[in-house]
Amino acid sequence: MREVGAGRGARTGARRVEFSDLSGNPEVAPRRVTGIAEFDRVAGGGLVRGSVVLIGGDPGIGKSTLLLQVMCRLAADYRCAYISGEEAIDQVRMRATRLGTAAAPVQLAAATNVADIVAALDAPGGPDFCVIDSIQTMVMDTLDSAPGTVAQVRASAQELIRVAKRRGTVMLLVGHVTKEGAIAGPRVLEHMVDTVLYFEGERGHQFRILRAVKNRFGATDEIGVFEMTDRGLSEVPNPSALFLAERRGDVSGAAVFAGIEGTRPLLVEIQALVAPSPLGTPRRAVVGWDSSRLAMVLAVLEARCGVSVGANDVYLNVAGGLRINEPAADLAVAAALISSLTGVPVPPDAVVFGEIGLAGEVRAVSQTELRLKEAAKLGFASALVPPRARGRRGEDAIRILEFAEVGHLLPLLQDQPTRQPGRLVGKG
């Protein structure tokens, strides 16, 4: 009797998968540098041939502007195409004129049919780099659903990724985002591409942050900082100095946090305001940080340090529009909150960093020396940090104040009797 499934591969014409040894010599994928240093940093040092990059962000944040600038830089050495499904060709030309890049030899097209786009990319002399703006406007004729639906986005992306891998074209896809900030469409879209970048920023700020959340060819959590000007997006090589440019050191409720974004140390001001609440339920408003993390820090201050915050409104803001994700900001947030309560400013020449545990202890964080080096470079004279291991203590460029518990901040921020004290109650 014939075994079930025998000969099925022969009937369907399937070919056996060929395996290779793990010990083979992999070919190093050559990177193509765009010339925009902040973009290249986030991409891992440049764009890899045949890679597909998905860039998401809020409407009007500058995604199309950034990619048009990238294409115009690359067009001097490579064949570049910009395909828009949202704008007419003349509209793209107007933006290029405003950016001062209208003379760049970038090929423009206004199209939404994926089959037509694939045919153009496959033609002799096809582009080396291609921008699709946006993936949600692309349409497959074989599907009856409307543009932007899950089926259309998935199928369109699959066809475009296939042609990019086959021809070695670098494909840059623009993605819309939902009101929660995630890229619209199926979640599998982010799994299909090689790199996922998010363009962040507040409309009221001129700063824009390009953040890598996935990168098969480089580090994740790397950021690039840009400034929106009337000539488009300009690079910010020293973002710490820019984020602290408008800082006033004699104001209570502010602390300078020495953070790490990817491989780059970054100094930013954290501002807190604690004020009596006229409401039955006090407000907790957070911009640029995790609201649940703020609730934890407030609970530790109440339970472990005797700091009475419960009846007050609490407002927390990361100046400059940057969003901080690392727990090393806990101690800076606590210092800003206590400073706002007491009216005593945090020492203006000090940076603060450290993670707070639920027992009130201050835990060590990674890359301490890199944070201190950046602080010293920008002229800070002291640092409020967690205790460091004895073997790691070297000759520091700035004065170090180590805090084993968050409660040890209280004497530092209560030692000026001329200030009007806030609602601060020490235990015992």
N, C-alpha and C positions, 0 to 999 in steps of 0.2 A: 504493500500500500504506500502511495507517495506521501512524503512528509508535507504537512501544511506549510506553505510559504516557500517551498523549495523552487528555485528557478525564478523567483519573482523579480530579482535584480536583472536577469537576462531579458525578461519580457518588457520591463519598463525602460530598458536602455541605460540603467544607472551604472556609474563607474565607481570602482573601488577608491576610497580615499587613500591618498599616499601620505605616509607618515615620514617625519624627519627626526634626526637625533637632536636631543637637547644640547649637546656639546658643540653644535655647529657654530661657525663664526657669523653672527648677525651683521647685516649691513647697517651702518650708521645712517639714519635718515638725515639728509642734508637739510639745514634750516635756511630759510630765505628771510633775511632781515628787512624789515619795512623802513627802517630809518627813523621811526617814532619810538624812542627808547622806552617810554612807559608802556606802550602797547607790546613791544617785544619782550619786556620783562614779564608781563602777565602771561604771554603766550609760551614762555619757557625759553626765551632766547631767539625767537623767530618762528615763522610758520613752516611746518613740515610739508613736503610735497605729498599730495594726495590726502591731506587731512581735511576734516570738516569741522568748522567752528560755529557754534550757535551762540548768538549774542542777544540777550534779553534785557528789557528795561522799560520803565514807565514811558508813556507817550510824551514826546517832546524833550526827552532827557538828553538827546544828542547821538543816538545810535547811528542814524543815517549820515549825520555830519562826520562822525569819527571814521566810518567805513569809506566814505567818499575821500577823505583825506588820506587814508591808508592806500586806496587804489591809485590816487594821483601820485603818491610817493613811489609806488612800485612800478608805475607805468613807464618810467624812464628805462627800466631794464627788462621788463616782462610784458607779455600781452595781458591786459586787464579788461574785464567787462563788468559793468554795473547794470543789473536787470531789476527794474522796479515794477512791482505789481500794484503800487499805490499812487504813484506820481507819473505825470507825463514827462517826456524827455525834456521839454522846455523848462519844467519846474526844477529838474535836476541840474540843468545848465545854469539856471538862475542862482542856485545854491553854490555851484562851483565858482561863479563869477564873484559872489559875495566873499568866498573863501580865498579868492585870488589864485585859484588853481585851474581856471578855465582852459589854459593852454596845454594841460596834460593830455596825452593821447589815450584817454580811457574810452572804450567803446560803450555806448549807451543803448538800452533797449527797454521798451515798456511791454511786458508780456506776462501772462499768467498761465498759459498752457504748458504743462510740464513736458509733453511730447515734443513741442516745438523747441523748447529750451534745450532739451537733451540732444536734439538733432543739430542745433547750432554749436553746442559744446563738442559734439563728436566730429564735426566737420574739420577738414584739413585747415591748419592754422588757427584752431580753437584757442581760447584764452588759457593762460597759466593760472590766473586768479579770477574768481567770479564771486560777485555779491548777489544774493537773492534777497530782495527787500519787498515783502517779507514772506516767510514760509506759509503763513496763514492765508495768503492771497492766491497760492498756487492751486491749480485744478488738474485732476486726471480725468480724461474723457471717458475712461472705462467705468467710472463711478457716477452714480446719479445724485449723490449728496452734494450739498452746497459747500462753497469754499469756507475753510476754517473749521469744518467739522473734524471729529477725531479720525474718521476714515480717510478723508482727503489729506490731512496733515501727515498722517503716518505713511500713506502710499506715495505722496509727493516727495517726502523726505527720503524714502527708500530709493526711489528712482534717481534722485539727485546725488545721493551718497554713492550709489552704484557707479554712476558715470564718473564721479570724482575719483574713486579708487581705481577704476579701469584706466583712465587717462592720466592720472597723477595731477589733476587740477586741484588747487586749494580752493575750497568752497567755504564762503562765509555767509551763514544764514541769519537773518534778523528774525527774532521771535517776539510776538506780542506777549504781554503779561496780564494775569488776572488782577483783580482788585486786592488779592492777598499778596501779590508780588511774585507768584510762581509763573513760569512760562506756560502760556495757554496751549491747550491741545493735550495729546496723550503723554503720560509720564515717560513712556518708552522712547519718546523723541530725544530726551536727554541721554538715554542709554545708547542710542544709535550713533550719536556723533562722537568725535574724539575729544572735543574741548567745549566746555560750557562757561561762558563769561556773563556776568551780570553788570550792567551799567547802573550805578546808584547815584543818588544825589537829591537834594531838596531844591524845588524850583526857586525858593528864595535865596539860595546860596549859589555862588559862581563855581564852586568846586564840584567835580564829578569824579567818582571812584569807579574804576574798572576792576572787578574782582573775579578771579578764577575759582570756580567751585568744582570743576572737573578738568583734568588735563592728562591725557595719556602720554604726553611728551614732555611734561614738566611738573613743577610743584603746584599744589593747590593752595588756596588761601593767599596767593600772591595778589598784590594790588598795584594798580597804576593810578596816579593822581593827575587830573587835568583841570584846567581852569577855562570856563566858558567866556569867550570874548566876542567882540563884534567881527572878528576874523576867524571864528571857529574855535576849536579846542586847542589850547596850548598846553604843553607839558609843564609839570611842576617837579623839578628835580629835587627840591628840598621841601617836602610837604610839611615837616615839623615846624619850620620857621614860618610858613604861610598860615598854618592853623593857629599859631600863637601870636600872630602879628597884631591883633586887636586886643590882646589880653591886658587886663589891669591887675597888678599884683597886690593891691591894697584892699581888695574887696573880699568880704567874707563869703563863704559858700562856694569857693572855687578851688580846685586842685589840679595840678598838671600830672597827667598819667603818662608813664613811659611804657608804651605797648609795643607789641611785635605783630606786624602784618606780613605773613609769609616769611621772607628772609630779611625784611626791612624794619628797623626800629622806627617808631613813630611817636612823637610827643603831641598830645592833644589835651585841651582843657575840658575838665568835667565840672559842670555848674549845678549847684543844688540850691533850692529855695524851700525853706520850711516856714510856713506861716499859719497862724490860727485859722481854723476852718469855721465858716458860718453855717455849714451843713451838718446834718446829723451823721452822715457818712463821709469822712474826709476823702479828698481826692488824691489819687496817685497817678501822676502824668509823667511819662517817660518818653524821651526822644533820643534815639541812637543807642539804646541799651536794652537788655532783657528785663521786662517788667517783673517777671517772677524772681529774677536775681535780686532786684531792688527789694522786693517783699522779704526775701531771706535775710538781706543785710539789715533791714529795719527790725526784723524779729530778733536777730542776734544782739543788736544794740539795746533793745528793750530788755531781753531776758538775761543777757550776760554782763551788760555794762550799766544797767539802770537808767538808760537814756529814754526819757518819756517823749515819744513822738506820736502816739496814737491819736490824739485829738487835733493834730495839725494836718494841713494839706502839704503834700510833698511833690515838688516838681524837680525833675532831673533832666539835664540836657547835655549832650556831647556837642561842643561848639564846632562849627564848620560843616555840619551835615554828615560827618563820618559815623558809621555804625560799628560799634565795638562788640566783639563776640567772646573774647577770652576772659576767663574768671580772674585774671591778674588785676583787673580793674576794681575788684571789691574794696581794697584798702583805700584807693583814691576816692571812691564813692562814699565810704564811711567818713573819711576826713572832710569831704565837702559837706556832708550832712551835719556833722558835729560843729563844723565851722559856722554853718548857717544858723544853728541853734544858739551858739554862744556869742556870735558876732565877732569872733576872733579870727582873723584871716589865717589860712595856712601859710607858713613861711614862703614868701614870694620867690625865693631862690631854690625851692625844693621841688623834686619830682617824687611821686608816690606810686608804688605798685606792690601787689601782694594778694594772695587768695585768702579768703576768710572761711574758716570751718564753722560748723554749727556749735561747737563748744567755745567759740570765741577766739580760737587760736589763729594765728597768721601763718599760712603755709608758703613754702618756697615756690617760686615759679621758674620756668626755663629761661635761658639766655639772659641771665642777670647782668653779666659783664657787658653785653651788647647794648642793653638799655642804659647802663651807667655811662658808657662811652658816648652815646648819642646825647645824653643830658649834659655831659661835660663840654661837648662840642658846641652846644647852644648856650653856654654860659651859666648853667645852673651850678650852684655851689654845694648842695646837699641832696640827700635822697632818703626817704622814709621807706624802708624795705623789710622783708621778713628776715629772720635769722639765717645766716649762711653757715655752711659747714666750715670747720676750721681749716681744712686743707684747701679750700677754694678762696680763702681770703688773701688777696694780694695787695699791692700798693695801689689804692684807688685814687683817681684824679679828683674826686669830690668827697666831701664828708659824709659818712654813712651813719644813719640812725636806725638801729635794728629794733623791731617790735615783735615780741613773741605772742602778744595778745592784742586784740583790737582795743581793749580798754585802756591800754597804755597811751593811746592817743589823747585821752581826756586831759591829763596835766599839761600837755603841750598846747592845747587849744583853750586853756582856762587861765593862763598865767598873766593876763592883762586885766587887772581889776578896774581900769578906767572904762572898760567896755560894759555895756548893759548886758548882763547874762540872759540867755534864753531859758527855755524849760529843760534844764539839764539837771538830773538828780543822780548822784553817785550812790552806789550801794554801800550800806554800812554807815 
